[in-house]
Amino acid sequence: MLAERFLADRVCLVTGGGGGLGREIALAFARAGARVGVLGRRSEPLAETVELIGGECAIAIAADVRDHEAVAAAFDELERRFDAPVTTLINNAAGNFVAPAETISPNGWRAVTGIVLDGTFHCSRELGARLIERGVGGQIVNVVATYAWTGGPGNAHSASAKAGVLNLTRSMAVEWAPYGIRVNAIAPGPIDTEGAGAKLWSSSEARDAIVATVPMGRFAAPHEITGAICFLVSDVASFMTGDVMVVDGGYGLEQRWLGERVTVGRAGA
C-alpha cells in the first residue's frame, strides 16, 4: 500500500503541466508530499497549476521540450530554486490533432513528433545524465497510448511518436537499470479533463461516440490515471522497469471510432 506522503523525499518534474493530465499529475504528486516543477511553453497555465497546489512546494518553468538547451536550463532552475536534485520525471507533454496521413503537413508532423518523441528524449537524457553523475537512482514515467503498438488511423504522427517513446522507454530501462534508474510508461484511455477533451471530443456527439468504444462505458477519472502513475514512481514498484501500464477501460481493444472520424474528415468522402 502507498503510505501517506509517500513522495515526501522527491523532487518531480512534470512536462505539459499547465493543464489536463499534466496538471492532475502535479496535484497528485503534491498531495503525496513531493516538491513539483511544472514545465510547458506558456507561463500562464503553469502559474495556475502552481496556484492550485499552493505553498512553496511547486514551481512553474516555461520551456520548450524540443529545445535541449532550454530543457537543461529548466533542470538547473528547478534544482536551484528547490535547492535539491530532481529525482523523478513525468514526460507528459504532447501535441496531437486528428487528420488523415495524406493531409498532415511536414510542419504538423515535426511539431507532434518533436514534442512527443524529441521532448521525451531531451528530458529523459537530462535527468539520466544527472542521476548517473551523482550516483543515485530515480524514476521516469513516459505517457504513451495504446496506439503505440496497434497503430492509430487519424493519428499517424502521434502514433509514430508514441511508438518511438515506448521503444525509448524500454531501451533506457535496460541501459540505466544498473544505475538504479527505473523507466516505465503508462497508456491512459480517454480521460475527462479539459486539455484533451477541448480538442478531440468537444461535442456531445463526439463524446458519446468515444464512450461507445470503451468497454467499461465511460471516460477515466483523472485520479484513476494519476494513481497509477504515483504507483509507478513509488517504492512499491521498485522492481518494475521497462514496462507499460495500460489504464484505459479496455479502450485499446477497440479502435473503430478513429477510422470513422478519418473517413468523415476526408475531402469528397
N, C-alpha and C positions, 0 to 999 in steps of 0.2 A: 504494500500500500504506500501511497505518497503521503509523507508527513506534512504537517503544516509548515509553511515557509521553507519547503524543501529545496528551493533555489536561492537561499539566502547568501550563498557563497559565490554566486555567479554574476558576471557582467555580460549581458547579452546584447547582441546587435541584430535588429530585425529590419531587413530591407523591405521597401514598399510599405513602411509603417504608418503612412499618412491616412489610411482608411481601409475598409474592407477587412479581409482576413488578417493582414499585417497589423492593423490596429488592435484587433481582438487578441492576437498573439501577444503583443506588447502588454496589454492589460492583464492577461492571464499570468504572464511572467512576473509582472509587478506584484500581483496578488500573492504569488508564490515566494515573494521575498527578494527577487532579483533586482539588480540595477539594470536599466534598459536604455539602449540607444535606438532611436528610430531614424532610419535613413530613407531619403527619397529625393526627388528632384525639386519639389515645391515646398517651400518653407511653411506656408500657412496651414495645410492639413497636418503636417508634422507637429506644429505647435499645438494644434487642437488635441492630438493624441497625448502629448505631454501634459496638457492642462487636465485632461480626463484622468490621467494617472495621479497627478498632484505630487506634492512633496518635492524632495530633492533626488528621487531615485530614477528620474527619466530625463533624457537629453535628446534634443532634435538636431540632426545634422543633415544639411542639404548637400547632396552629391549625386552624380550620375554614375550608376554602377558600370556603365560601359567604358568609363574612363579610369584606367588602372591607377593613375596618379591621384585622381580625386578620391578613389577608394582608400589608398594608402594614407592620404591626408585625413580622411574621415576616421580611420582607426586611430591615428595619432591624436586627433582631437578628442575622441571618446575616452581614450586611456588617460589623457592629460586631465580632462575635466573630472573624471571619476577617481583619478589617482590610483588606478588599478588596471590590470591587464584584461583584455577581452577573453572570455572563456568559451563563449557559446555564440553560434551564428545561425540565423534562420534566413535562408535565401528564398524570399517570398516575392521579390519584385518581378513583375511580369507585364507583358503587353499582349493584346490579342484583339482580333476582330474577325468576324465570320465572313469568309469570301471563298468562292471557287478558286482553285490554284491558278488558273489562267488569268485571273484578274488581279492577283497580288503583284504589286509593283516591286521593283528591286529595292526601293526605299522602304516600302512596307515590310518586305522580307528582312532587310537589315535591321529595322527598328525592333521587330519582335525577337529575332534570334540574338540581336545584340544585348537586349535587356535580359532575356531569359538565360541563354547559354553563356555568352561572354561575361555577363554580370555575375553569374554564379561562379564562374571560374575565377574572376578577379577577386571577389570577396573571399572565396574559399582559399585561394592561394595565399592571400594576405594573412589570414588567420593561421593557416597551416604553417607558414614560414615562421611566424612569430612564436607559435607554440613549440615548434621543433627547436628553435634557437634557445628558448627558455627552459626546455627540458620538462615541460608539463603537458598534461593531456587536455582535451577539450571536446566539444561536441558541435557537429554541423548537421542541420536538417534542411534538405532541399525540397521545396514544394513542386511536385510534378503533377501529372494527371494520368489516368488510365490509358489515354490515347497515346502515351509514350511508347506503349508496346502493341496497341491494337491498330494504330493509325487513326487519324481524325479527319474525315471528309469535311471540308469547310474550314479546317484549321491546319492546313499543311505546314504553315510557318511555325505555329506554336507547337504542333505535334512533333515536328522535326527537332525543334529546340529542346522540348521536354525529353525526347528520347536521348538527345545528347547529354542532358543533365543527369538522366538515370545512369547512363554509362559512366559519366564522370563520377557520380556518387560511388559506384562500385570500384572504379579504378583507384580513386583516392582512398577508399576504405581499406583496400589491401596495402597500398603504399604506406599509409600513415598509421595503421594498426600498431606497429612496433613502438610508436611514439605515444600511444595512449589516446590518439585522436579518433573518435568514432564519427562516421559519416553515414547517415541514413537519409531516406526520402519518405515523404508522405504524399499519397494521391487522394485528395479530397474529392467528393462528389459535389453536386450543385449546393451552394451554401446561401442561406438567406441573409446576405449582407448588402450594404449599399454599394460597395465597389463594383463587383462583377454584375450584380443584378441590373444596375442602371444601364449597362452596355449590352448585355447578352439576353436579358429577359425583362425588358422594360414594360411590356404589355401583359395584361392578364391572360391573353390567349397564348403568348409565348411561355408564360409561367406554367399554365395548365399543360401545355404540350410537353414540357420538360418533366413535370411531376409524373405524367403518364408513363414515362420511360424509366422511372426509378422504382424498382420492385418494392421498396418499402413505402412508396406512395407519398413522399414528402421531401422537402429540402432538408439539408443538415442544419441543425442549430449550431451557431459558432462554437459553443462550448464543447460540442462533440468532436470538433476538429482540434481545437486548442488543447483539449485534454489529452488527445493522442500525441500531440507534439510535446507537451510537457512530459509525458511518459518517456518519449524517445530521448530527451536530453537529461532525464533524471538518472540517478544511480541505480534505480530499479532495472533499467535497461542496459546495465553496464557491460553485458556480453553481446549486445546487438550492434552490428556494424555491417554496412554494405547491403542493407535490407530496404525494402519499400513497404510501407504500411498503407493498405487501401482502406479508406473510411468513406464509403460512397453509397451505402444502402443498396448495393447491387447495381448501381448505375453503369459501371463499366462493362457490364454484360449486355447492355442494350444501347446501340449507337444509332438507331434509325433516325432520330429527330434531326441530327446534324445533316444527314443525307437529304432529308426532306427540305431543310432550310436552304441548302446549297442549290437544289433544283429550282426552288422558288426564286432564288436570287439571280439566276442566270438570265441574261437578256434573251428574249424570244422563247423562254421556257413556258 
